[in-house]
Amino acid sequence: MAEKKIIDGRGSFCPGPLMELIGVLKMSQIGDELEVLSNDKGSAKDIPEWVHKVGHEHVSTTEEAGVWHITVRKSK
Amino acid sequence: MAAQKICVVVVSGTRERLQMAAMAASVAAVSGIEVTIFLSMNAVPHFIKGAPGNAPSEGAFGDLLVTKKAPDFKTLFRQAVELGDAKILPCSMALDIAGIDTDTLEPFVGEPTGLTAFLNAAADAQVWTF
């Protein structure tokens, strides 16, 4: 059964949140959703770019009180 | 189509250059690009086991990297290897001149490599120098 995981990358800068996401992705199952929390604007743009490049699914990006919530589904 | 290849040559021991090299290498490595990092000159001592990674700054931005708690360059280089299968190869000449034994280097650093082997690896790659 697919899981949802939260990765708290707040306080880190590019590419820290991306690398944290990748570390968790490697240990996840296909279909799992990972939500990265980041207050780094660069990561909010760069993570979806990476997700498209390598073939996972970018589910959504939202911003709330200076924190971006970037949700990714593992696709392969 | 052949896999994209990048060789990152790191000779500087300053924080900004080590940081930029580590950022580029780590993101490339986790993006499906074959990455080889060749360490030489002033970069090498930072990769001795337990070296704190407190490289001197070239300017104000290097200090900001510390105060803002940007991911440190040694962590990013390690992640390039662990998450992206990058290879980090220390220059055999630099190790000889500095008297650094291979066993004293961080475990994510590979075997000492000479220029002939490096040039072979770089022959069909983009080469970025820091």
N, CA and C atoms of all chains as a GROMACS GRO file, in nm:
protein
  618
    1MET      N    1   0.084  -0.119   0.000
    1MET     CA    2   0.000   0.000   0.000
    1MET      C    3   0.088   0.125   0.000
    2ALA      N    4   0.054   0.222  -0.088
    2ALA     CA    5   0.136   0.342  -0.101
    2ALA      C    6   0.134   0.423   0.029
    3GLU      N    7   0.248   0.479   0.060
    3GLU     CA    8   0.262   0.560   0.182
    3GLU      C    9   0.279   0.706   0.146
    4LYS      N   10   0.252   0.793   0.239
    4LYS     CA   11   0.287   0.935   0.224
    4LYS      C   12   0.390   0.970   0.329
    5LYS      N   13   0.499   1.030   0.283
    5LYS     CA   14   0.607   1.065   0.375
    5LYS      C   15   0.635   1.215   0.367
    6ILE      N   16   0.671   1.271   0.479
    6ILE     CA   17   0.705   1.413   0.486
    6ILE      C   18   0.857   1.425   0.502
    7ILE      N   19   0.917   1.510   0.421
    7ILE     CA   20   1.060   1.536   0.432
    7ILE      C   21   1.076   1.682   0.471
    8ASP      N   22   1.124   1.707   0.589
    8ASP     CA   23   1.134   1.845   0.637
    8ASP      C   24   1.270   1.903   0.599
    9GLY      N   25   1.271   1.977   0.488
    9GLY     CA   26   1.395   2.038   0.442
    9GLY      C   27   1.403   2.186   0.478
   10ARG      N   28   1.320   2.230   0.572
   10ARG     CA   29   1.322   2.371   0.610
   10ARG      C   30   1.456   2.405   0.676
   11GLY      N   31   1.507   2.522   0.638
   11GLY     CA   32   1.635   2.566   0.695
   11GLY      C   33   1.753   2.525   0.610
   12SER      N   34   1.730   2.444   0.508
   12SER     CA   35   1.839   2.403   0.420
   12SER      C   36   1.826   2.477   0.286
   13PHE      N   37   1.936   2.481   0.213
   13PHE     CA   38   1.938   2.550   0.084
   13PHE      C   39   1.973   2.451  -0.026
   14CYS      N   40   1.940   2.492  -0.148
   14CYS     CA   41   1.966   2.412  -0.267
   14CYS      C   42   2.112   2.366  -0.270
   15PRO      N   43   2.143   2.242  -0.298
   15PRO     CA   44   2.051   2.134  -0.330
   15PRO      C   45   2.015   2.044  -0.211
   16GLY      N   46   2.023   2.097  -0.090
   16GLY     CA   47   1.997   2.014   0.029
   16GLY      C   48   1.862   1.945   0.028
   17PRO      N   49   1.750   2.020   0.010
   17PRO     CA   50   1.620   1.954   0.010
   17PRO      C   51   1.605   1.849  -0.102
   18LEU      N   52   1.664   1.877  -0.219
   18LEU     CA   53   1.659   1.780  -0.329
   18LEU      C   54   1.733   1.652  -0.290
   19MET      N   55   1.851   1.667  -0.230
   19MET     CA   56   1.928   1.548  -0.194
   19MET      C   57   1.856   1.469  -0.085
   20GLU      N   58   1.790   1.539   0.006
   20GLU     CA   59   1.712   1.467   0.109
   20GLU      C   60   1.598   1.390   0.045
   21LEU      N   61   1.531   1.453  -0.053
   21LEU     CA   62   1.423   1.384  -0.126
   21LEU      C   63   1.476   1.258  -0.194
   22ILE      N   64   1.590   1.270  -0.259
   22ILE     CA   65   1.643   1.155  -0.334
   22ILE      C   66   1.680   1.041  -0.240
   23GLY      N   67   1.736   1.077  -0.125
   23GLY     CA   68   1.769   0.973  -0.027
   23GLY      C   69   1.646   0.894   0.016
   24VAL      N   70   1.535   0.964   0.038
   24VAL     CA   71   1.412   0.896   0.081
   24VAL      C   72   1.349   0.822  -0.037
   25LEU      N   73   1.355   0.881  -0.157
   25LEU     CA   74   1.299   0.814  -0.276
   25LEU      C   75   1.361   0.676  -0.296
   26LYS      N   76   1.491   0.670  -0.274
   26LYS     CA   77   1.561   0.543  -0.298
   26LYS      C   78   1.509   0.433  -0.207
   27MET      N   79   1.457   0.471  -0.091
   27MET     CA   80   1.408   0.370   0.006
   27MET      C   81   1.257   0.353  -0.002
   28SER      N   82   1.192   0.420  -0.097
   28SER     CA   83   1.046   0.416  -0.106
   28SER      C   84   1.001   0.318  -0.214
   29GLN      N   85   0.871   0.291  -0.211
   29GLN     CA   86   0.810   0.200  -0.310
   29GLN      C   87   0.744   0.283  -0.420
   30ILE      N   88   0.729   0.221  -0.537
   30ILE     CA   89   0.658   0.289  -0.646
   30ILE      C   90   0.516   0.321  -0.597
   31GLY      N   91   0.473   0.442  -0.624
   31GLY     CA   92   0.340   0.486  -0.581
   31GLY      C   93   0.343   0.568  -0.453
   32ASP      N   94   0.451   0.558  -0.376
   32ASP     CA   95   0.460   0.638  -0.254
   32ASP      C   96   0.464   0.787  -0.287
   33GLU      N   97   0.402   0.868  -0.202
   33GLU     CA   98   0.406   1.013  -0.219
   33GLU      C   99   0.497   1.074  -0.114
   34LEU      N  100   0.582   1.163  -0.160
   34LEU     CA  101   0.676   1.230  -0.070
   34LEU      C  102   0.651   1.379  -0.078
   35GLU      N  103   0.631   1.440   0.037
   35GLU     CA  104   0.607   1.584   0.042
   35GLU      C  105   0.726   1.652   0.107
   36VAL      N  106   0.794   1.736   0.027
   36VAL     CA  107   0.911   1.808   0.077
   36VAL      C  108   0.866   1.945   0.128
   37LEU      N  109   0.904   1.976   0.251
   37LEU     CA  110   0.881   2.110   0.306
   37LEU      C  111   1.011   2.188   0.292
   38SER      N  112   1.001   2.307   0.231
   38SER     CA  113   1.123   2.386   0.212
   38SER      C  114   1.090   2.534   0.215
   39ASN      N  115   1.177   2.611   0.279
   39ASN     CA  116   1.160   2.756   0.270
   39ASN      C  117   1.264   2.816   0.176
   40ASP      N  118   1.320   2.733   0.089
   40ASP     CA  119   1.417   2.776  -0.010
   40ASP      C  120   1.348   2.786  -0.146
   41LYS      N  121   1.336   2.909  -0.196
   41LYS     CA  122   1.263   2.932  -0.320
   41LYS      C  123   1.328   2.857  -0.437
   42GLY      N  124   1.461   2.850  -0.436
   42GLY     CA  125   1.531   2.780  -0.545
   42GLY      C  126   1.493   2.633  -0.550
   43SER      N  127   1.481   2.570  -0.434
   43SER     CA  128   1.445   2.428  -0.430
   43SER      C  129   1.303   2.407  -0.480
   44ALA      N  130   1.215   2.505  -0.454
   44ALA     CA  131   1.076   2.493  -0.499
   44ALA      C  132   1.068   2.485  -0.651
   45LYS      N  133   1.164   2.548  -0.719
   45LYS     CA  134   1.168   2.541  -0.866
   45LYS      C  135   1.249   2.421  -0.913
   46ASP      N  136   1.356   2.394  -0.842
   46ASP     CA  137   1.452   2.294  -0.891
   46ASP      C  138   1.402   2.151  -0.870
   47ILE      N  139   1.331   2.126  -0.763
   47ILE     CA  140   1.285   1.989  -0.736
   47ILE      C  141   1.188   1.940  -0.846
   48PRO      N  142   1.085   2.019  -0.883
   48PRO     CA  143   0.998   1.973  -0.993
   48PRO      C  144   1.076   1.951  -1.124
   49GLU      N  145   1.175   2.036  -1.148
   49GLU     CA  146   1.257   2.021  -1.270
   49GLU      C  147   1.328   1.885  -1.268
   50TRP      N  148   1.387   1.852  -1.154
   50TRP     CA  149   1.458   1.723  -1.140
   50TRP      C  150   1.360   1.606  -1.155
   51VAL      N  151   1.243   1.621  -1.093
   51VAL     CA  152   1.142   1.513  -1.096
   51VAL      C  153   1.102   1.484  -1.241
   52HIS      N  154   1.079   1.591  -1.320
   52HIS     CA  155   1.043   1.570  -1.461
   52HIS      C  156   1.159   1.506  -1.537
   53LYS      N  157   1.280   1.549  -1.508
   53LYS     CA  158   1.396   1.499  -1.582
   53LYS      C  159   1.417   1.350  -1.563
   54VAL      N  160   1.399   1.304  -1.441
   54VAL     CA  161   1.431   1.164  -1.414
   54VAL      C  162   1.309   1.071  -1.423
   55GLY      N  163   1.188   1.129  -1.442
   55GLY     CA  164   1.073   1.044  -1.471
   55GLY      C  165   0.985   1.006  -1.354
   56HIS      N  166   0.990   1.083  -1.245
   56HIS     CA  167   0.890   1.065  -1.140
   56HIS      C  168   0.776   1.164  -1.166
   57GLU      N  169   0.676   1.164  -1.080
   57GLU     CA  170   0.560   1.249  -1.102
   57GLU      C  171   0.559   1.365  -1.002
   58HIS      N  172   0.549   1.485  -1.056
   58HIS     CA  173   0.533   1.603  -0.970
   58HIS      C  174   0.384   1.622  -0.947
   59VAL      N  175   0.340   1.600  -0.828
   59VAL     CA  176   0.196   1.605  -0.798
   59VAL      C  177   0.150   1.749  -0.778
   60SER      N  178   0.222   1.825  -0.697
   60SER     CA  179   0.181   1.963  -0.673
   60SER      C  180   0.291   2.041  -0.602
   61THR      N  181   0.283   2.172  -0.616
   61THR     CA  182   0.365   2.262  -0.534
   61THR      C  183   0.274   2.372  -0.482
   62THR      N  184   0.273   2.389  -0.352
   62THR     CA  185   0.195   2.498  -0.293
   62THR      C  186   0.285   2.572  -0.195
   63GLU      N  187   0.248   2.696  -0.168
   63GLU     CA  188   0.325   2.777  -0.074
   63GLU      C  189   0.233   2.830   0.035
   64GLU      N  190   0.279   2.818   0.156
   64GLU     CA  191   0.198   2.863   0.269
   64GLU      C  192   0.290   2.923   0.374
   65ALA      N  193   0.272   3.051   0.400
   65ALA     CA  194   0.350   3.122   0.502
   65ALA      C  195   0.501   3.104   0.482
   66GLY      N  196   0.542   3.115   0.356
   66GLY     CA  197   0.685   3.107   0.326
   66GLY      C  198   0.742   2.967   0.321
   67VAL      N  199   0.656   2.867   0.332
   67VAL     CA  200   0.704   2.728   0.322
   67VAL      C  201   0.641   2.663   0.199
   68TRP      N  202   0.725   2.610   0.113
   68TRP     CA  203   0.678   2.538  -0.004
   68TRP      C  204   0.655   2.391   0.031
   69HIS      N  205   0.546   2.339  -0.021
   69HIS     CA  206   0.512   2.197  -0.004
   69HIS      C  207   0.518   2.136  -0.145
   70ILE      N  208   0.619   2.059  -0.171
   70ILE     CA  209   0.640   2.002  -0.305
   70ILE      C  210   0.613   1.852  -0.294
   71THR      N  211   0.509   1.807  -0.362
   71THR     CA  212   0.470   1.667  -0.349
   71THR      C  213   0.507   1.591  -0.476
   72VAL      N  214   0.570   1.477  -0.454
   72VAL     CA  215   0.626   1.396  -0.561
   72VAL      C  216   0.577   1.253  -0.544
   73ARG      N  217   0.541   1.188  -0.655
   73ARG     CA  218   0.505   1.045  -0.648
   73ARG      C  219   0.615   0.963  -0.715
   74LYS      N  220   0.663   0.862  -0.647
   74LYS     CA  221   0.765   0.774  -0.706
   74LYS      C  222   0.701   0.692  -0.816
   75SER      N  223   0.759   0.699  -0.936
   75SER     CA  224   0.696   0.637  -1.053
   75SER      C  225   0.775   0.522  -1.112
   76LYS      N  226   0.893   0.497  -1.065
   76LYS     CA  227   0.974   0.390  -1.124
   76LYS      C  228   1.071   0.334  -1.022
   77MET      N  229   2.167   0.674  -2.782
   77MET     CA  230   2.247   0.790  -2.744
   77MET      C  231   2.330   0.756  -2.620
   78ALA      N  232   2.460   0.790  -2.627
   78ALA     CA  233   2.548   0.759  -2.516
   78ALA      C  234   2.511   0.843  -2.394
   79ALA      N  235   2.539   0.788  -2.275
   79ALA     CA  236   2.509   0.861  -2.152
   79ALA      C  237   2.593   0.989  -2.148
   80GLN      N  238   2.535   1.095  -2.094
   80GLN     CA  239   2.608   1.219  -2.077
   80GLN      C  240   2.715   1.199  -1.970
   81LYS      N  241   2.832   1.254  -1.994
   81LYS     CA  242   2.942   1.238  -1.899
   81LYS      C  243   3.001   1.374  -1.863
   82ILE      N  244   3.029   1.391  -1.735
   82ILE     CA  245   3.092   1.515  -1.688
   82ILE      C  246   3.210   1.479  -1.598
   83CYS      N  247   3.321   1.544  -1.623
   83CYS     CA  248   3.436   1.534  -1.532
   83CYS      C  249   3.451   1.667  -1.459
   84VAL      N  250   3.452   1.661  -1.330
   84VAL     CA  251   3.466   1.782  -1.248
   84VAL      C  252   3.606   1.781  -1.188
   85VAL      N  253   3.686   1.878  -1.229
   85VAL     CA  254   3.823   1.887  -1.178
   85VAL      C  255   3.825   1.991  -1.066
   86VAL      N  256   3.866   1.951  -0.947
   86VAL     CA  257   3.866   2.043  -0.832
   86VAL      C  258   4.010   2.059  -0.784
   87VAL      N  259   4.062   2.180  -0.801
   87VAL     CA  260   4.199   2.207  -0.755
   87VAL      C  261   4.202   2.313  -0.645
   88SER      N  262   4.094   2.385  -0.630
   88SER     CA  263   4.090   2.494  -0.531
   88SER      C  264   4.059   2.440  -0.392
   89GLY      N  265   4.111   2.508  -0.292
   89GLY     CA  266   4.078   2.471  -0.155
   89GLY      C  267   3.987   2.573  -0.090
   90THR      N  268   3.927   2.663  -0.169
   90THR     CA  269   3.842   2.766  -0.109
   90THR      C  270   3.696   2.722  -0.107
   91ARG      N  271   3.623   2.777  -0.009
   91ARG     CA  272   3.487   2.730   0.016
   91ARG      C  273   3.394   2.748  -0.104
   92GLU      N  274   3.397   2.865  -0.166
   92GLU     CA  275   3.302   2.890  -0.274
   92GLU      C  276   3.321   2.790  -0.390
   93ARG      N  277   3.446   2.766  -0.426
   93ARG     CA  278   3.473   2.677  -0.540
   93ARG      C  279   3.441   2.532  -0.504
   94LEU      N  280   3.477   2.492  -0.383
   94LEU     CA  281   3.444   2.355  -0.340
   94LEU      C  282   3.291   2.336  -0.336
   95GLN      N  283   3.222   2.440  -0.288
   95GLN     CA  284   3.076   2.432  -0.277
   95GLN      C  285   3.012   2.421  -0.416
   96MET      N  286   3.057   2.507  -0.509
   96MET     CA  287   2.997   2.504  -0.644
   96MET      C  288   3.027   2.371  -0.713
   97ALA      N  289   3.149   2.322  -0.696
   97ALA     CA  290   3.185   2.193  -0.755
   97ALA      C  291   3.097   2.082  -0.698
   98ALA      N  292   3.076   2.085  -0.566
   98ALA     CA  293   2.996   1.981  -0.501
   98ALA      C  294   2.850   1.989  -0.542
   99MET      N  295   2.797   2.110  -0.553
   99MET     CA  296   2.658   2.127  -0.595
   99MET      C  297   2.638   2.073  -0.738
  100ALA      N  298   2.727   2.114  -0.828
  100ALA     CA  299   2.712   2.071  -0.968
  100ALA      C  300   2.729   1.920  -0.979
  101ALA      N  301   2.829   1.867  -0.911
  101ALA     CA  302   2.856   1.723  -0.922
  101ALA      C  303   2.743   1.640  -0.863
  102SER      N  304   2.691   1.683  -0.750
  102SER     CA  305   2.589   1.601  -0.684
  102SER      C  306   2.458   1.602  -0.762
  103VAL      N  307   2.417   1.719  -0.809
  103VAL     CA  308   2.290   1.724  -0.884
  103VAL      C  309   2.305   1.652  -1.018
  104ALA      N  310   2.419   1.668  -1.084
  104ALA     CA  311   2.440   1.594  -1.210
  104ALA      C  312   2.435   1.444  -1.184
  105ALA      N  313   2.501   1.400  -1.079
  105ALA     CA  314   2.510   1.256  -1.053
  105ALA      C  315   2.373   1.194  -1.026
  106VAL      N  316   2.285   1.267  -0.958
  106VAL     CA  317   2.152   1.211  -0.929
  106VAL      C  318   2.054   1.235  -1.042
  107SER      N  319   2.103   1.294  -1.152
  107SER     CA  320   2.017   1.320  -1.267
  107SER      C  321   2.051   1.227  -1.384
  108GLY      N  322   2.119   1.121  -1.356
  108GLY     CA  323   2.148   1.022  -1.460
  108GLY      C  324   2.272   1.052  -1.541
  109ILE      N  325   2.351   1.147  -1.498
  109ILE     CA  326   2.474   1.183  -1.570
  109ILE      C  327   2.592   1.111  -1.504
  110GLU      N  328   2.681   1.056  -1.587
  110GLU     CA  329   2.799   0.988  -1.533
  110GLU      C  330   2.900   1.093  -1.490
  111VAL      N  331   2.931   1.095  -1.361
  111VAL     CA  332   3.015   1.203  -1.306
  111VAL      C  333   3.144   1.145  -1.249
  112THR      N  334   3.255   1.201  -1.292
  112THR     CA  335   3.385   1.169  -1.233
  112THR      C  336   3.444   1.297  -1.177
  113ILE      N  337   3.485   1.293  -1.052
  113ILE     CA  338   3.542   1.410  -0.986
  113ILE      C  339   3.690   1.381  -0.961
  114PHE      N  340   3.775   1.470  -1.011
  114PHE     CA  341   3.920   1.451  -0.997
  114PHE      C  342   3.970   1.557  -0.900
  115LEU      N  343   4.022   1.513  -0.785
  115LEU     CA  344   4.069   1.606  -0.682
  115LEU      C  345   4.219   1.623  -0.691
  116SER      N  346   4.264   1.748  -0.692
  116SER     CA  347   4.408   1.770  -0.691
  116SER      C  348   4.441   1.898  -0.615
  117MET      N  349   4.568   1.924  -0.604
  117MET     CA  350   4.622   2.047  -0.544
  117MET      C  351   4.557   2.077  -0.407
  118ASN      N  352   4.510   2.202  -0.390
  118ASN     CA  353   4.462   2.245  -0.257
  118ASN      C  354   4.330   2.182  -0.215
  119ALA      N  355   4.262   2.114  -0.306
  119ALA     CA  356   4.136   2.050  -0.270
  119ALA      C  357   4.159   1.924  -0.186
  120VAL      N  358   4.270   1.858  -0.209
  120VAL     CA  359   4.289   1.723  -0.153
  120VAL      C  360   4.285   1.718   0.001
  121PRO      N  361   4.353   1.809   0.071
  121PRO     CA  362   4.355   1.796   0.219
  121PRO      C  363   4.216   1.800   0.282
  122HIS      N  364   4.120   1.860   0.216
  122HIS     CA  365   3.984   1.865   0.273
  122HIS      C  366   3.918   1.727   0.276
  123PHE      N  367   3.976   1.631   0.205
  123PHE     CA  368   3.915   1.499   0.196
  123PHE      C  369   3.987   1.395   0.281
  124ILE      N  370   4.074   1.443   0.370
  124ILE     CA  371   4.132   1.355   0.470
  124ILE      C  372   4.023   1.326   0.574
  125LYS      N  373   4.017   1.200   0.618
  125LYS     CA  374   3.914   1.160   0.715
  125LYS      C  375   3.910   1.257   0.832
  126GLY      N  376   3.792   1.304   0.863
  126GLY     CA  377   3.776   1.389   0.979
  126GLY      C  378   3.808   1.536   0.957
  127ALA      N  379   3.862   1.570   0.836
  127ALA     CA  380   3.887   1.713   0.809
  127ALA      C  381   3.753   1.786   0.818
  128PRO      N  382   3.749   1.898   0.889
  128PRO     CA  383   3.620   1.957   0.924
  128PRO      C  384   3.547   2.025   0.809
  129GLY      N  385   3.612   2.043   0.698
  129GLY     CA  386   3.542   2.109   0.587
  129GLY      C  387   3.531   2.259   0.605
  130ASN      N  388   3.620   2.314   0.689
  130ASN     CA  389   3.616   2.459   0.712
  130ASN      C  390   3.712   2.530   0.616
  131ALA      N  391   3.682   2.518   0.487
  131ALA     CA  392   3.767   2.580   0.386
  131ALA      C  393   3.762   2.732   0.398
  132PRO      N  394   3.872   2.800   0.369
  132PRO     CA  395   3.870   2.947   0.378
  132PRO      C  396   3.783   3.007   0.268
  133SER      N  397   3.716   3.114   0.302
  133SER     CA  398   3.631   3.182   0.205
  133SER      C  399   3.716   3.271   0.114
  134GLU      N  400   3.670   3.284  -0.012
  134GLU     CA  401   3.733   3.380  -0.103
  134GLU      C  402   3.677   3.520  -0.079
  135GLY      N  403   3.553   3.526  -0.038
  135GLY     CA  404   3.487   3.655  -0.019
  135GLY      C  405   3.370   3.640   0.076
  136ALA      N  406   3.286   3.744   0.077
  136ALA     CA  407   3.176   3.748   0.173
  136ALA      C  408   3.078   3.632   0.152
  137PHE      N  409   3.063   3.590   0.027
  137PHE     CA  410   2.964   3.484   0.002
  137PHE      C  411   3.004   3.353   0.071
  138GLY      N  412   3.133   3.327   0.076
  138GLY     CA  413   3.177   3.205   0.143
  138GLY      C  414   3.138   3.204   0.290
  139ASP      N  415   3.146   3.323   0.352
  139ASP     CA  416   3.104   3.333   0.493
  139ASP      C  417   2.953   3.313   0.506
  140LEU      N  418   2.879   3.365   0.408
  140LEU     CA  419   2.733   3.349   0.412
  140LEU      C  420   2.693   3.201   0.403
  141LEU      N  421   2.768   3.124   0.326
  141LEU     CA  422   2.738   2.980   0.315
  141LEU      C  423   2.738   2.915   0.453
  142VAL      N  424   2.828   2.964   0.538
  142VAL     CA  425   2.838   2.908   0.674
  142VAL      C  426   2.725   2.960   0.761
  143THR      N  427   2.708   3.092   0.761
  143THR     CA  428   2.609   3.148   0.854
  143THR      C  429   2.466   3.108   0.816
  144LYS      N  430   2.442   3.088   0.686
  144LYS     CA  431   2.307   3.049   0.643
  144LYS      C  432   2.288   2.897   0.646
  145LYS      N  433   2.394   2.826   0.681
  145LYS     CA  434   2.388   2.680   0.694
  145LYS      C  435   2.352   2.610   0.563
  146ALA      N  436   2.418   2.652   0.455
  146ALA     CA  437   2.405   2.579   0.329
  146ALA      C  438   2.464   2.439   0.349
  147PRO      N  439   2.414   2.340   0.274
  147PRO     CA  440   2.470   2.205   0.289
  147PRO      C  441   2.621   2.208   0.267
  148ASP      N  442   2.698   2.144   0.353
  148ASP     CA  443   2.843   2.157   0.338
  148ASP      C  444   2.895   2.072   0.222
  149PHE      N  445   3.004   2.117   0.164
  149PHE     CA  446   3.051   2.055   0.040
  149PHE      C  447   3.090   1.908   0.057
  150LYS      N  448   3.140   1.871   0.174
  150LYS     CA  449   3.177   1.730   0.191
  150LYS      C  450   3.053   1.640   0.190
  151THR      N  451   2.946   1.688   0.252
  151THR     CA  452   2.822   1.610   0.250
  151THR      C  453   2.772   1.594   0.106
  152LEU      N  454   2.778   1.703   0.029
  152LEU     CA  455   2.729   1.695  -0.110
  152LEU      C  456   2.815   1.602  -0.194
  153PHE      N  457   2.946   1.605  -0.175
  153PHE     CA  458   3.032   1.512  -0.250
  153PHE      C  459   3.000   1.367  -0.211
  154ARG      N  460   2.980   1.344  -0.081
  154ARG     CA  461   2.946   1.208  -0.036
  154ARG      C  462   2.813   1.162  -0.098
  155GLN      N  463   2.716   1.254  -0.101
  155GLN     CA  464   2.586   1.219  -0.159
  155GLN      C  465   2.598   1.194  -0.309
  156ALA      N  466   2.688   1.265  -0.376
  156ALA     CA  467   2.708   1.240  -0.519
  156ALA      C  468   2.750   1.094  -0.541
  157VAL      N  469   2.832   1.043  -0.451
  157VAL     CA  470   2.878   0.904  -0.460
  157VAL      C  471   2.767   0.807  -0.417
  158GLU      N  472   2.708   0.835  -0.302
  158GLU     CA  473   2.613   0.738  -0.244
  158GLU      C  474   2.479   0.736  -0.316
  159LEU      N  475   2.433   0.852  -0.361
  159LEU     CA  476   2.301   0.858  -0.425
  159LEU      C  477   2.310   0.858  -0.577
  160GLY      N  478   2.423   0.899  -0.630
  160GLY     CA  479   2.433   0.915  -0.775
  160GLY      C  480   2.543   0.834  -0.842
  161ASP      N  481   2.613   0.751  -0.766
  161ASP     CA  482   2.719   0.666  -0.821
  161ASP      C  483   2.832   0.746  -0.886
  162ALA      N  484   2.854   0.869  -0.841
  162ALA     CA  485   2.970   0.944  -0.892
  162ALA      C  486   3.098   0.877  -0.841
  163LYS      N  487   3.207   0.904  -0.912
  163LYS     CA  488   3.338   0.856  -0.866
  163LYS      C  489   3.420   0.979  -0.827
  164ILE      N  490   3.484   0.971  -0.709
  164ILE     CA  491   3.575   1.077  -0.667
  164ILE      C  492   3.716   1.019  -0.665
  165LEU      N  493   3.801   1.073  -0.750
  165LEU     CA  494   3.935   1.017  -0.767
  165LEU      C  495   4.040   1.118  -0.726
  166PRO      N  496   4.122   1.087  -0.627
  166PRO     CA  497   4.228   1.179  -0.588
  166PRO      C  498   4.347   1.166  -0.683
  167CYS      N  499   4.409   1.279  -0.708
  167CYS     CA  500   4.525   1.284  -0.798
  167CYS      C  501   4.645   1.218  -0.729
  168SER      N  502   4.704   1.121  -0.793
  168SER     CA  503   4.815   1.049  -0.728
  168SER      C  504   4.935   1.140  -0.707
  169MET      N  505   4.957   1.232  -0.798
  169MET     CA  506   5.068   1.326  -0.780
  169MET      C  507   5.048   1.414  -0.657
  170ALA      N  508   4.925   1.463  -0.641
  170ALA     CA  509   4.897   1.551  -0.526
  170ALA      C  510   4.915   1.476  -0.395
  171LEU      N  511   4.872   1.349  -0.392
  171LEU     CA  512   4.889   1.270  -0.269
  171LEU      C  513   5.038   1.249  -0.239
  172ASP      N  514   5.116   1.222  -0.344
  172ASP     CA  515   5.260   1.200  -0.325
  172ASP      C  516   5.328   1.326  -0.272
  173ILE      N  517   5.298   1.439  -0.335
  173ILE     CA  518   5.366   1.564  -0.295
  173ILE      C  519   5.328   1.605  -0.154
  174ALA      N  520   5.199   1.586  -0.120
  174ALA     CA  521   5.153   1.627   0.014
  174ALA      C  522   5.182   1.521   0.120
  175GLY      N  523   5.228   1.404   0.076
  175GLY     CA  524   5.256   1.296   0.172
  175GLY      C  525   5.131   1.243   0.237
  176ILE      N  526   5.024   1.238   0.160
  176ILE     CA  527   4.896   1.189   0.215
  176ILE      C  528   4.878   1.043   0.176
  177ASP      N  529   4.854   0.958   0.274
  177ASP     CA  530   4.833   0.816   0.248
  177ASP      C  531   4.686   0.792   0.209
  178THR      N  532   4.666   0.704   0.111
  178THR     CA  533   4.530   0.678   0.062
  178THR      C  534   4.437   0.635   0.176
  179ASP      N  535   4.491   0.558   0.270
  179ASP     CA  536   4.407   0.507   0.379
  179ASP      C  537   4.352   0.617   0.469
  180THR      N  538   4.412   0.735   0.460
  180THR     CA  539   4.368   0.844   0.548
  180THR      C  540   4.255   0.926   0.485
  181LEU      N  541   4.219   0.892   0.361
  181LEU     CA  542   4.114   0.971   0.294
  181LEU      C  543   3.975   0.921   0.332
  182GLU      N  544   3.876   1.007   0.316
  182GLU     CA  545   3.736   0.971   0.345
  182GLU      C  546   3.697   0.846   0.266
  183PRO      N  547   3.611   0.763   0.323
  183PRO     CA  548   3.577   0.637   0.255
  183PRO      C  549   3.504   0.654   0.122
  184PHE      N  550   3.445   0.771   0.098
  184PHE     CA  551   3.378   0.789  -0.030
  184PHE      C  552   3.473   0.833  -0.141
  185VAL      N  553   3.601   0.848  -0.107
  185VAL     CA  554   3.701   0.882  -0.209
  185VAL      C  555   3.761   0.754  -0.264
  186GLY      N  556   3.774   0.748  -0.397
  186GLY     CA  557   3.821   0.627  -0.462
  186GLY      C  558   3.973   0.616  -0.469
  187GLU      N  559   4.019   0.537  -0.564
  187GLU     CA  560   4.161   0.506  -0.575
  187GLU      C  561   4.239   0.622  -0.636
  188PRO      N  562   4.363   0.640  -0.593
  188PRO     CA  563   4.448   0.742  -0.655
  188PRO      C  564   4.457   0.719  -0.806
  189THR      N  565   4.452   0.829  -0.878
  189THR     CA  566   4.445   0.820  -1.024
  189THR      C  567   4.545   0.916  -1.086
  190GLY      N  568   4.614   0.869  -1.187
  190GLY     CA  569   4.710   0.953  -1.259
  190GLY      C  570   4.643   1.024  -1.375
  191LEU      N  571   4.720   1.112  -1.435
  191LEU     CA  572   4.662   1.194  -1.542
  191LEU      C  573   4.624   1.112  -1.665
  192THR      N  574   4.698   1.007  -1.693
  192THR     CA  575   4.664   0.928  -1.812
  192THR      C  576   4.526   0.867  -1.798
  193ALA      N  577   4.500   0.809  -1.682
  193ALA     CA  578   4.367   0.749  -1.659
  193ALA      C  579   4.259   0.855  -1.656
  194PHE      N  580   4.292   0.970  -1.594
  194PHE     CA  581   4.192   1.076  -1.591
  194PHE      C  582   4.161   1.126  -1.732
  195LEU      N  583   4.264   1.144  -1.813
  195LEU     CA  584   4.241   1.194  -1.949
  195LEU      C  585   4.158   1.094  -2.029
  196ASN      N  586   4.177   0.967  -2.004
  196ASN     CA  587   4.093   0.866  -2.071
  196ASN      C  588   3.947   0.883  -2.030
  197ALA      N  589   3.925   0.904  -1.900
  197ALA     CA  590   3.787   0.921  -1.851
  197ALA      C  591   3.724   1.049  -1.906
  198ALA      N  592   3.809   1.150  -1.927
  198ALA     CA  593   3.758   1.281  -1.969
  198ALA      C  594   3.746   1.293  -2.121
  199ALA      N  595   3.793   1.192  -2.193
  199ALA     CA  596   3.804   1.206  -2.339
  199ALA      C  597   3.671   1.239  -2.406
  200ASP      N  598   3.563   1.179  -2.359
  200ASP     CA  599   3.434   1.204  -2.422
  200ASP      C  600   3.336   1.271  -2.325
  201ALA      N  601   3.392   1.350  -2.233
  201ALA     CA  602   3.308   1.415  -2.131
  201ALA      C  603   3.323   1.566  -2.137
  202GLN      N  604   3.222   1.635  -2.087
  202GLN     CA  605   3.242   1.777  -2.056
  202GLN      C  606   3.335   1.784  -1.936
  203VAL      N  607   3.424   1.883  -1.935
  203VAL     CA  608   3.515   1.898  -1.821
  203VAL      C  609   3.493   2.035  -1.759
  204TRP      N  610   3.460   2.034  -1.631
  204TRP     CA  611   3.439   2.158  -1.557
  204TRP      C  612   3.548   2.169  -1.451
  205THR      N  613   3.612   2.285  -1.443
  205THR     CA  614   3.724   2.301  -1.350
  205THR      C  615   3.692   2.407  -1.244
  206PHE      N  616   3.719   2.371  -1.121
  206PHE     CA  617   3.695   2.464  -1.008
  206PHE      C  618   3.824   2.482  -0.929
   0.00000   0.00000   0.00000
